[in-house]
Structure formats: structure tokens, C-alpha cells
Amino acid sequence: MLFRSRERTTPVAVLAGPVAEPEVAEPGLPAAAAPGDDPDPRVEQALAQLAADDIALVGQLLLVSWEGDTDEAILPVLTDLRPGGLVMVGNTREQAVALRLNEAILRMAGSLGMIPPLRAVDHEGGRVQRIRDVPNLGSNAAFAATEPTDRDACERGAAQAADLRGMGFELGLSPVLDVLIDPRNLAIGDRAYGRTPDLVTRLGTAFIDGVQRGGLLATAKHFPGHGATSTDSHLEPAVVPGSAAEIAARDLVPFADAIAAGGGAVMVGHMIVPALDPSDTPASLSAPIVTGILRDRLGFRGLVISDDIGAMDAITDGYTPGEAAVRAIAAGVDLLIIVKDGENQVAARDGLLAALRDGSLPRERVLDAARHVLEAKARLGLLDGVQPPVTGCDAG
């Protein structure tokens, strides 16, 4: 195994009592800051810069897409929103173009005096393969069917990191850690490693280790688990069945282990989980789920990202962009993915800005979210220009 052995927290302990401090695997990216750690001067300097400018502060909580494959198309997004990150979705299928666009992002952000944005891509392998002229690693399900070792999974993650880092990305929005329980769930389907928590945990944590040994930040998704739903949250509300104990034993195990193994980011989905939040609020907007379970029970100290709040019907059918943005940040999310529609991006930013200024969204929570974004940037070298080392799956 690539990760040091430890006792797994039981499902009852996860939801009913304190969870042991996560043990971070070494080597890899530097660990996220723990409560009581000495402040990182790079983060503190950047946070002080943001604290003096509400628009820049709120912008740091946005991970937005843009239209087109020209350098010029990027500038209005940077100028208007001053986002914490940009995510490449349908801009190009070619690695050379992706590299050019990512270089343009940093160059233009520098000319605007911005803190360098995270550059992200939703690129899993299999049917979610944004850049087409690099090797497709295949779906997680197809990979799992080969009966791979932990080392195989680590090397698969390292290979993806090498491709994406070579194109200028820092943040990969993978892997999927959903345990596929309901075969009707085509939204997840072969994106999942399999139908058992142990299999998903073993391959998912090793993949994350490989990605982060390769110098990128991995993103475990879709917390607290999308695999037991029968519907697609892109199209309609998706409800996760089961009791709290069943969900903990089935869905939370891969996320708990990924966190303990040093995973740097977690994406929260839009599923409704009545056993964890009886108000039927989507998980991404739910303080009991994001803060109560992910932060407090599982002890996650890294970057919490929402699934897309701009174009997924599970959110857009019930909330305006501004409402969704404010509720997600208040719940404990740090970085909001908003793709497709520039008007929704502006509306989300304006909603956050208004709530910050009228006090309905506490400034302390906004600063806390921005701090998590900046800590991720510090780990990735964006605040000082020093990229993290590539260690490879043989190290440690």
C-alpha cells in the first residue's frame, strides 16, 4: 500500500462522535494547514490584499468558465469577476491550445494585479475527457475491471497529472468516489470504480496519491455520495436513500479515507440527503452536511468546491444564482463552480457581494473560504511561483 495503515473510523463514529485527526500521507503536496499551525505568510499577505477590496475578496470564491478559444475571450472574465479560478470545459480539445490559454490566464491576471487564478479542468478519462489529443485513461469502471493494484492506480493518477500539468493546469476535478449502488444512475455509471466502498476507497485514494505526487491537486467527488441515487442532478433533484448509518457505511467511507490520505479538495454534489439534512436542502447548500459532517466529523482541512451551481437543474430550478451562491458559502463551501452562462456568474458574484455588505453572509465566513482557496494556491506554488515537486509512485 502507498498509504500508511490506520484504523478506519466506524460509521457510527463518523456521524455521532468526534473523528480522529486525519493522518496525511507523505510525500506529495504539502498538507493543508491545520488549526493552530503557524500562519503561512504567503497566504496572510494575499488575504490582506483581498480584505481591502470586497469585489476581489468575493471573486476569490468563484471558479468560472468562459466561452471561446482565444486569449482575448479571457480578459473580460478576469476584469469583471476577478475570479479565484477558471475552469476549462468546452474551450478546446487540443493540449497545445489548452497550454496557450492557461499561459494567457496567468499573463493577463498578472497585468491586472490579480492573485494568480487556479486553472482547472473537468477531465476524468472515459466519457469525461475534455482534452482529446492526450491518452484517454478509460473509465474508472473499465480500469477496476482489470483488477489493478494500488500501484497501478497511483501510476494512473500520476499519468493524468503529468498530462494536465504539462498543459498548465493545477486543479483536476477528479476522481469520482461515488459507490455505484443504483444501476439506473447513468449520471455516474462507469465513472465509478465499482459497487463496494472498499474497492472505490482503495483505487480512489491511490489515484489521488498519484495525482498529488504529480504536483496537481486532486478533487474527490461527489460528496457525500451520488451513487445510490436513481436520477441525474444535472437534470432534476437526486435523492440519496438510506439511514445515516447506512450512508456512512456505504457512501462516506471513500471520502473519509481520501481525506485521511491527504486529498486536497472535495467537491460537494447537489443531492438531497434526508437522513443527513431533513430540510431536503441540496448537500452543496447544507451546513449540516458541509460543515457538520465534512469539516467537523471527517476533519477535512482542505478546499471545499461546489458542483456547478450555474447550469445544473437540481440547483437552478429552486434557487437564483445569487441565492445559491450565498447559501453554499454560508454552508461551508469555499469555491463555487459556475459554468456556461456569464449572466449567472455575475449574478452569483453580485449576490455574494450584497450579502457580505449587508451582513447576512458573515465576513468571517467569506474570509475563511478565501483562506482555503489561498492555501490551495500556496500548496500549488501560485503564490510564490515555486511549483511543488513531482515525486512519483516509487517515493515514500
ABEGO torsion letter per residue (X at the ends): XABBBBBBBBAAAAAABBBBBBBBBOBEBBBBBBBGBBBBAAAAAAAAAAAABAAAAAAAABBBBBBEABAAAAAAAAAAAGBABBBBBAABABAAAAAAAAAAAAAAAAAAGBBBBBBBBBBAEEABBABAABBBAEBAAAAAAAGBBAAAAAAAAAAAAAAAAAAGBABBBOBBABBBABAABAAAEAABAEABAAAAAAAAAAAAAAAAAAGBBBBBOBOAEAAABABBAAABBBBBBEBAAAAAAAAAAAAAAAAAAGBABBBBBABBBAAABAAGBBAAABAAAAAAAAAAAAGBABBBBBBBAAABAAAAAABBAAAAAAAAAAAGBABBBBBGBAAAAAAAAAAAAAAAAAGABBAAAAAAAAAAAAAAAAAAGAAAGBBBBBAEAABX
